[in-house]
Amino acid sequence: MKKILILSLLICFQALRAEVFTLAPFSGDGKGDPTDFLHPLNLWTEPVIINGISVSLKICALEIGLDISLDQLKKNYPGAKIMRNSNSALIEFKDPDGDRKRIYLVELGGLYPVLQFSMDLPAKMPDTPSWPKDLPLPPDSTPVSTMEFPNRKSSYGNFKTSLPADAALSSMTMQLNAEGWQSFGTHNNPATSSKGDIFINKKPLRIMAVSFAENEKGEVSGSVYVKPLKE
């Protein structure tokens, strides 16, 4: 679950959600592919369908910490845009043709303290994705992006809603309860104005994570992720 929430940040980071990557070879600042610059240990690559477009997600581990990783990327790719918090960073690279690549780094500690997620996307993504049938959508909401993970048989969706976060969560909870889902545990983070819940459905056995957040402009966005618990 934690891994998928991390992946969602790579695609749905609000300030950059309209931007995209390229599937073509990336030239960066003339210094090679930035996804290989930090000499990552490749863990796995898996297919992802984003807004109906089939792409690949690459997950790697780094032997160096977040601060050193960012410092080296800044020096080698001075044109990169970097946004970070205490334990993670989103980096966007742009080549001379305008194509983009993004890397998401998250620091977890241990022998390989940083996980690196990277993805290339086509130059143009559909503005309004087709919403997956297995994901609920509260009323007065507009889909923003979707991600489907064929290997996991799971789906993720991000949307905007005109409802307040409390009302949107309540509406979705009523909808899910009517469909046989049961609440597993709510969360409420006053520091980030985020609210959410975990739901379980036994027929078939599935888990769903729902989250809503309000930004400084009062706009509310939501996300939902569903995954089977067994084949």
N, C-alpha and C positions, 0 to 999 in steps of 0.2 A: 504493500500500500504506500509506504513512504517513498519507494522508488518511483511510483507513478506520479505522485504529487510533485516530486522533483522534476520529472520529465515535463509535466504540464507547464512549469515555469519557463522552460525553454521555448515553448510555442506561444504561451498566452500572456507573457509579460506585457502589461497594459500599454506601456509607452512604445512598444515595438511590435504590437500584435499584427499590424497591417503590413509589416516588412516581411521579406522572404529571402531564402537562400537560393543557390543555384545548383543544378545537378552537373554542370560542366566542371572541368578541372579548375581549381582555384589558384590564382597567382599571388594573392595577398599584396604585400609591398615589394614583391620581387625576391622574397626570402623564403619561398617554399610554403607548403601547406601548414597553417598554424595549428592544425589538430595533431601534427606530428612533432611540432617544435619542442615540446617539453618531454620528449622521449617516453610516451605513455606505454604502460603495459596493457595490451589489448585484452579485454575480458570477453565481450561478445558483441555481435551486431544482430539486430533484429528488424524485420519489416514493420513499418508503421504506415497507416493510411490516414493522411491529414486532409480534411475537407475533400475527401474523395480521391486525392492524389497519393499514389504509392511511392514511398521513400524509404530510407534506411536510417536507423538510429545506431550510433556507435558509442559504446560505453567502455571507458578505459580507467586505469588507476595510475596515479602519479606518486613518485617517491618523495617529492618535495611539497612543502606546505603551501597554503593559499597565498600568503604574502609574497613569498619568493616567486611563485608561479606568475602572479600578476606583474611583479616587477620585471621579470624577464620578457613577458609578452609586451609590456609597454615599451621596453627598450628596442625590441626587435620589430614591433608593429606599432609605431607611434601614431598611426592614423586610426587605430582601433577605438571603438566606443566601449567603455567599461562602466558597468553599474554593479555595485556590490553592497552587501551588508556584512554583518559580523562573521558569518561563516560560509558565504557563497558569493558568486559573481557571475554576471552574464556579460559576455564579450561578443561584440559584433565587428566583423571585418568586412571591408568593402574593396573590391578590386577595381582596376581602372575602367572596366566596362560597366560598373555599377552593380555587379553581382555581389551577393552577400553570403557570409557564413557566420554561424553563431556557435559559441561554445559555452556550456554552463558548467562551472566548477563548484563543487560543494566539499567543504572540509569536514571530515568525520573522525580524523585521528587514526592512530594505529601505524602499522608498518608502511602502508601506502595511504598517507593521510588525506588525499584528495581524490575524488571521483570526477572524471571528465566525461560529459555528455556532449556529443556533437552531431549535427545534422545538416544536410544540404536539401534545399527545397527548390522547386521550379520558380522561374521568374515571376509567374503570375498565379495567384491562388484564387479560387472562387470566393467572391465576396460573401455569399450566403450559403453555407454548407448544408447538405442534406442531413437532418438530425437523425442519429441512429434510433431505430425502433425500440431498443432495449433501455433507452435513457428517458427519464421523465423530464418534462419541461413545464415550469409553472406558467400560469396565465400572464399575459402582458409581458412576455419575454421574447428576445430576439437572439437566435443562435449567432455566435461569433466564430467559433472554431470547434472542430471535432478531431478526435484521434481514435483510431481503432488498431488494436494489437492482435493480429491474426494468431500468432503463436500462443497467446494467453487467452484467446477468446474473450477479450475484454474491450471496453469502450470508455472513452472520456469525452466530455463535452463542456464547453465554456460558453456562457451566454450573458446578455445584459437583461435586466428586468426593471420595469418602472415601479415595482413594489418595494417597500422598505424591506430590509433584510429579515426582520422578524416575521413580517407577513408572508414573504416569499417562502421562508423555511416552513412556516405553519401550513401554507397551502400545499407544498410538496409533501409534507408529512401526512396530511390527510389523504392525498392522492396515493401515496405509497401504502398506507395502512389499508386502503380499500382494495389494493392489489395483493395483499398478503404479506407485505413487508413489516417487520417489527423493529422499533428503535432499539439500538444497542448501546448508545451513549452519546450525549450531546456535548458540544464544547462551545464556550463563549469567551472570546479574548477581547476585553475592553481596550487594550492597548492598540489593537489593529482593527477594531470594529468588525471582527470576523465572527461568524456564527456557523455552526454546522452540526451534523449528526452522522452516525453510522447505522446502517440498516442491514438486517439479515432476512433473507427469504429462503424457506426450507424446500420449496417445490418449484423448480429445482434449487439446490443449495447454492446461494449466491450472496455476495457482500456488496454493499453500495456505500460510497462516501459522498456526502453532500456538503457543500460549503458556500457561504455567502460573505461578501465583504463590501464595505462602503468606502469610497475614496474621499479625498478632501473636498471634492466638488459635490458630494452627496449622491454620486452615481453608484448604483449597486450592481455588482457582477456576481455571477454564481458559477459553480462548477460541480460536475457530478461524474463519478467513476464507478463502474460496475464490473465485477469479476466473478467467475464461478469459483467455488471453493473446492470442487472436485470434478473430475471428468464424468 
